[in-house]
Amino acid sequence: MALRIYEEKDMKCVICKHGETADGFVTVTLEREGLTLVVKKVPARVCQNCGEEYIDDAVASQLFRTAEEAAKSGAEFDVRHYLKAA
């Protein structure tokens, strides 16, 4: 899945063009240079029609920071639950 970033709270899905998005949680998988990072319970907006997932900019930034830390630690595969940055 490509991370789709959103800015508006209430929006129509840009993929199916019919569904409205609603708050939910998703699992995100990021792969980079030999690392596979799976993050569960990530807050997102989810299309009620097709299921497309949208993550806001702050959450995406946190996911990328987490992936960078995991890569620096030498991890090849890591599964975590999302933790909001303090």
Rosetta blueprint (number, residue, H / E / L):
1 M L
2 A L
3 L L
4 R L
5 I E
6 Y E
7 E L
8 E L
9 K L
10 D L
11 M L
12 K E
13 C L
14 V L
15 I L
16 C L
17 K L
18 H L
19 G L
20 E E
21 T E
22 A E
23 D E
24 G E
25 F E
26 V E
27 T E
28 V E
29 T E
30 L E
31 E E
32 R E
33 E L
34 G L
35 L E
36 T E
37 L E
38 V E
39 V E
40 K E
41 K E
42 V E
43 P E
44 A E
45 R E
46 V E
47 C E
48 Q L
49 N L
50 C L
51 G L
52 E L
53 E E
54 Y E
55 I E
56 D E
57 D H
58 A H
59 V H
60 A H
61 S H
62 Q H
63 L H
64 F H
65 R H
66 T H
67 A H
68 E H
69 E H
70 A H
71 A H
72 K H
73 S L
74 G L
75 A L
76 E L
77 F E
78 D E
79 V E
80 R E
81 H E
82 Y L
83 L L
84 K L
85 A L
86 A L
